[in-house]
Amino acid sequence: MSPTPLNSVQLYLQNQLDGLAIPGMSTPLQAYITPPTVEDLDSPKAYVWGSRLRIQRQTMPRGAGFKHLAWLMDIYLVYETNPDSPTVDTEFPLIVDAVFNKLWTTQTPLFITDPVTGVVSQLLNVGENFEFEYPPERTPATLRMLYYTARIGMELYEAVQA
């Protein structure tokens, strides 16, 4: 069976983040791969997307070998809150920090199995290198709420026998 690394890696990250407790908040992070068509921003949200990939094949002699997959995974965070909240300045940074901490503390190496194909791969590196973009919040005029967004780009290395 051919490897399906995108499916397994996105599902792994989504499962790691879904339900993540955020300090000072009563509602946990909800993580998705494909965002719902219409959704209420009643809790912090994360969307996991396998954006870019470099593949290296390692084999000698020619035949079944290993592929080294260097992913740059994007995690998009969104959050909406009341501008009158006494904790408004700390809410979104605490969400970001909780996501970073979860990914920084992932034990590697670890094996993951694609739930559809059964293909097993090994994650060699999760949460070692990051990019972070954090544009200023916006206030939609019709909602009178603060809308925060951020993008975490993280490297993840995976090995697949193929």
N, C-alpha and C positions, 0 to 999 in steps of 0.2 A: 504494500500500500504506500502511496506517495505521502511525503510529509505535508502537514498542514500547519506550519508554524504560526501564521497570522491568527487563525482561529484560537489556537491554544494560548498564545501569549496575551491576546486581548481579553480572553475569558479569565485567565489567571489574574491579571491586574484588576479587572472589574470585581472579581470575587474578593480580592484583598482590600479594596476600598469600600465596597458596599456595606453599609451598617457601621462604618467607622465612627466611634464616639468622638465628639468634639468637646474639649474642655469648656465649661461654662454654658453649654447649650443642651437643651432637652431633646432635640431631634438629631439623629445621626445623619451622616453623609449618605446620600443615595447615589450609587454609581451605575452608569449605563455604558453600553457601547454605542448603540443607536439611540439618540435622544427620542423621547416620546414626541409625537406630532404636536400635541398641545399638552402643556403641563403647568401646574401651579408651582411657583417657586416658594413653597412653604417650608423648605428645608434646604440646606446646602446640597448642591449637585456636582457630580463629576462625570465627565464623558471621556472614555478611553478610546484612543484612536492610534492604530499602527501606521504612522505617517511615512516613515522612510526606512529603508533597509539596504544594507550592503551584505552580500553573500560571498564567502570564500569556501571553496571545496578543498578538502585535505584528504588525499588518498594516495597510496603507493603500495603495491602495484595497482593498475587501473581496475576498478571494480567498486564494490560497496565501500564507502568511506564515510567521513563526517563532513558536514557543512557547518561552518561557523557563521552564524547569523548575527549581524550587528544592527540592532534595532534602535531607532530614535522614536520612542513612543511619546505621543502627546496626550496629556491629561488636561482637559479644559475644566475649570472650576467656575461655577456661577452661584451667586447668592444675592438675595434681596432682603432688605431689612428696613425697619422704621428709622428715619433720621432722628427721631426724638428719643431713641433708646439710650439709656445711660451707658451702655457698653458698646456703642456704635464704632468707636475707634479700634476696638480689639477683636470684634467678632470675625471679620474676614481674615485678618492675620492668623487667628487661632485655627481657622479651617485649613489654611495653607500649611501652617506648622504641623498640624496633625497628619496631613497627607505626606509631607516630607519625612516625618518621624516614622511613619508606617513603612515607607519604602526604604529608608536608611537602615532599618533594623531587620530587613528580610535576610534570613539565613540562606547562604548559598555555599556550595552548589546544591541544587534540588532538582528532582525529576518531576515533570508534569506530564499528564496524559490528555490528549485531545479527546473530549467526551463523545465526539461523533465518529472519528476514524480509529481511535485507539492508539494512534501514533504517540510514542513516548519521546520526549526531548529533555534536554538538561539545561536548566538556567544556570549560567556561570557567573553572572554579575547582574545584580538588580540594585539600583539606587546608589551607584558610585559617582556618576557624572550627571549634572542637571543643567538645564537652561530654565530661566524663569522670566516671564513677562507679566507685568502687573500694571495695566493702564489705570488711569484715574477712574473712580466710580462715576456713574451717570445717574441722573435723576429724571426718569420719564415723567413728563408733565402730567399725563393722565393718571399716574399711579401715586405720585407724591411719596415715592419710596426710593431708597438708594439701591442701585443695581451694580454689583461688583462682578468682575470677571478676571480670570488669570489663565495663563497657559504654562504648564510645567512640561518641558521637553526632557525626557530622561533616556539615558542609554541603558540598554538591556542586551546582554549577550546570551545567545542560545546555541546549543550544539544539537544537531539532528543527524542520525545515521541515515544516509541515503546514497 
